[in-house]
Amino acid sequence: MQITVAGKQLATSDALRSHVETGLGTITGKYFDHALEARVTFRKDAKGGKDGHFACDINLHAGRGLTMRGEGQGTDAMRAFDVAAEHVGKRLRRYRRRVNEHARSLAPIREGEVLREYVLPMEEEGDDAPEVNGAEHPAVVAEPLGELHQLTVGEATMRLDLSGSTVVVFRNSGSGAINVVYRRLDGHVGWIDPPTA
């Protein structure tokens, strides 16, 4: 994991950097060892007044679409980091618990509906081949999706993140309708929930 330690109008010592690397290594190793990078920023806390309090912000990029943030204040920079790291640790622990619960919920409790794969062939080339803006239509391919699981939108979104796929088709456990969650070009998750008749 790449760790960047910076100070805003504040010098950071080698001892502080070592404390940060050890602390973040322990937390991510315990709860989420796939973390990619972390940015830790220290500053004098304006709320601390004349007491010389410090503030620490941790931004941990733990995976695609997963960023954890923690803040802490303390009488010295190391204490401020420890408080912020504790916040990040709690969030990682909560996320890890959700992932584990989700994985257990994926166990086949009930049979899923099987989705079929279709490939619609192109019409043969010739005078009557369809054209769109001067180009022939490409083949339409239905992707093999396997089983259609009954999920909540949150579970489908988590499955989207865990699988690394761009789309998840599922039966909404609340409405019973077929829904879709997908990764948008801007990085957010889109949800298609067609109206029921």
C-alpha positions as semicolon CSV with decimal commas, in nm:
position;residue;x (nm);y (nm);z (nm)
1;M;0,000;0,000;0,000
2;Q;0,129;0,344;-0,090
3;I;0,111;0,585;0,206
4;T;0,154;0,962;0,170
5;V;0,208;1,166;0,487
6;A;0,180;1,544;0,459
7;G;0,149;1,844;0,689
8;K;-0,037;2,168;0,628
9;Q;0,196;2,440;0,758
10;L;0,341;2,168;0,980
11;A;0,659;1,960;0,952
12;T;0,622;1,581;0,973
13;S;0,904;1,386;1,137
14;D;1,039;1,044;1,044
15;A;0,904;0,908;1,374
16;L;0,553;1,031;1,284
17;R;0,577;0,877;0,936
18;S;0,689;0,546;1,088
19;H;0,400;0,559;1,338
20;V;0,152;0,621;1,054
21;E;0,288;0,338;0,836
22;T;0,284;0,092;1,126
23;G;-0,067;0,194;1,236
24;L;-0,222;0,179;0,889
25;G;-0,042;-0,146;0,811
26;T;-0,189;-0,306;1,123
27;I;-0,543;-0,184;1,051
28;T;-0,551;-0,280;0,683
29;G;-0,377;-0,612;0,749
30;K;-0,640;-0,700;1,008
31;Y;-0,954;-0,594;0,822
32;F;-0,879;-0,531;0,455
33;D;-0,535;-0,619;0,319
34;H;-0,615;-0,513;-0,038
35;A;-0,593;-0,138;0,032
36;L;-0,429;0,053;-0,254
37;E;-0,323;0,384;-0,107
38;A;-0,367;0,617;0,187
39;R;-0,319;0,991;0,226
40;V;-0,266;1,118;0,581
41;T;-0,269;1,494;0,640
42;F;-0,180;1,670;0,965
43;R;-0,259;2,029;1,060
44;K;-0,291;2,252;1,364
45;D;-0,652;2,233;1,480
46;A;-0,811;2,578;1,474
47;K;-1,072;2,455;1,724
48;G;-0,800;2,369;1,970
49;G;-0,720;2,734;2,037
50;K;-0,399;2,811;2,222
51;D;-0,364;2,457;2,356
52;G;-0,180;2,351;2,039
53;H;-0,416;2,072;1,939
54;F;-0,352;1,880;1,620
55;A;-0,593;1,737;1,363
56;C;-0,541;1,439;1,133
57;D;-0,735;1,338;0,821
58;I;-0,696;0,990;0,671
59;N;-0,825;0,912;0,322
60;L;-0,785;0,541;0,250
61;H;-0,853;0,416;-0,103
62;A;-0,934;0,052;-0,037
63;G;-1,056;-0,057;-0,380
64;R;-1,261;0,045;-0,679
65;G;-1,530;0,278;-0,553
66;L;-1,436;0,221;-0,188
67;T;-1,282;0,512;0,000
68;M;-1,275;0,536;0,379
69;R;-1,223;0,863;0,563
70;G;-1,128;0,919;0,926
71;E;-1,066;1,233;1,129
72;G;-0,910;1,280;1,468
73;Q;-0,788;1,549;1,707
74;G;-0,532;1,525;1,982
75;T;-0,281;1,711;2,193
76;D;-0,004;1,587;1,964
77;A;0,011;1,462;1,604
78;M;0,047;1,094;1,700
79;R;-0,260;1,105;1,924
80;A;-0,459;1,278;1,647
81;F;-0,354;1,000;1,406
82;D;-0,451;0,727;1,654
83;V;-0,803;0,872;1,688
84;A;-0,843;0,905;1,309
85;A;-0,706;0,552;1,254
86;E;-0,955;0,416;1,507
87;H;-1,239;0,571;1,302
88;V;-1,104;0,414;0,981
89;G;-1,064;0,079;1,158
90;K;-1,429;0,085;1,270
91;R;-1,544;0,161;0,916
92;L;-1,328;-0,117;0,769
93;R;-1,455;-0,360;1,031
94;R;-1,815;-0,265;0,948
95;Y;-1,746;-0,304;0,574
96;R;-1,576;-0,642;0,629
97;R;-1,876;-0,762;0,833
98;R;-2,116;-0,654;0,554
99;V;-1,905;-0,834;0,292
100;N;-1,901;-1,152;0,503
101;E;-2,277;-1,136;0,565
102;H;-2,333;-1,078;0,195
103;A;-2,114;-1,375;0,102
104;R;-2,312;-1,597;0,341
105;S;-2,638;-1,470;0,193
106;L;-2,521;-1,577;-0,153
107;A;-2,545;-1,941;-0,048
108;P;-2,823;-2,097;-0,255
109;I;-3,123;-2,081;-0,023
110;R;-3,371;-2,105;-0,306
111;E;-3,339;-2,191;-0,670
112;G;-3,265;-1,893;-0,893
113;E;-3,427;-1,842;-1,227
114;V;-3,204;-1,944;-1,515
115;L;-3,141;-1,679;-1,778
116;R;-3,085;-1,788;-2,135
117;E;-2,828;-1,666;-2,384
118;Y;-2,932;-1,554;-2,732
119;V;-2,733;-1,429;-3,027
120;L;-2,930;-1,251;-3,298
121;P;-2,746;-1,306;-3,625
122;M;-2,681;-1,033;-3,879
123;E;-2,889;-1,042;-4,190
124;E;-2,694;-1,154;-4,492
125;E;-2,516;-0,884;-4,683
126;G;-2,698;-0,759;-4,984
127;D;-2,929;-0,490;-5,107
128;D;-3,183;-0,543;-4,830
129;A;-2,932;-0,534;-4,537
130;P;-3,043;-0,272;-4,284
131;E;-2,840;0,047;-4,257
132;V;-2,817;0,305;-3,982
133;N;-2,640;0,629;-4,073
134;G;-2,480;0,452;-4,366
135;A;-2,353;0,154;-4,162
136;E;-2,494;-0,196;-4,126
137;H;-2,646;-0,299;-3,793
138;P;-2,405;-0,490;-3,571
139;A;-2,508;-0,821;-3,421
140;V;-2,702;-0,802;-3,094
141;V;-2,559;-1,043;-2,840
142;A;-2,740;-1,138;-2,518
143;E;-2,479;-1,197;-2,249
144;P;-2,494;-1,516;-2,039
145;L;-2,592;-1,402;-1,690
146;G;-2,645;-1,735;-1,515
147;E;-2,905;-1,729;-1,239
148;L;-3,139;-1,444;-1,158
149;H;-3,107;-1,392;-0,781
150;Q;-3,358;-1,225;-0,553
151;L;-3,168;-0,936;-0,389
152;T;-3,214;-0,595;-0,235
153;V;-3,067;-0,300;-0,424
154;G;-2,790;-0,278;-0,162
155;E;-2,701;-0,645;-0,205
156;A;-2,699;-0,607;-0,584
157;T;-2,471;-0,303;-0,557
158;M;-2,234;-0,492;-0,330
159;R;-2,235;-0,786;-0,573
160;L;-2,153;-0,540;-0,854
161;D;-1,852;-0,411;-0,656
162;L;-1,734;-0,755;-0,545
163;S;-1,763;-0,916;-0,887
164;G;-1,597;-0,634;-1,079
165;S;-1,863;-0,663;-1,349
166;T;-2,030;-0,366;-1,513
167;V;-2,392;-0,480;-1,469
168;V;-2,599;-0,700;-1,235
169;V;-2,951;-0,811;-1,327
170;F;-3,160;-0,925;-1,029
171;R;-3,514;-0,972;-0,903
172;N;-3,587;-0,698;-0,647
173;S;-3,678;-0,871;-0,320
174;G;-3,903;-0,578;-0,226
175;S;-4,110;-0,542;-0,542
176;G;-4,049;-0,873;-0,720
177;A;-3,968;-0,683;-1,042
178;I;-3,656;-0,740;-1,248
179;N;-3,406;-0,460;-1,180
180;V;-3,060;-0,368;-1,303
181;V;-2,767;-0,197;-1,130
182;Y;-2,473;-0,091;-1,344
183;R;-2,147;0,103;-1,329
184;R;-2,192;0,443;-1,493
185;L;-1,919;0,613;-1,695
186;D;-1,878;0,872;-1,417
187;G;-1,800;0,591;-1,166
188;H;-2,133;0,604;-0,983
189;V;-2,380;0,316;-0,972
190;G;-2,701;0,344;-1,177
191;W;-3,022;0,160;-1,083
192;I;-3,293;0,072;-1,333
193;D;-3,627;-0,002;-1,165
194;P;-3,899;-0,032;-1,432
195;P;-4,252;0,051;-1,322
196;T;-4,467;-0,251;-1,247
197;A;-4,793;-0,289;-1,434
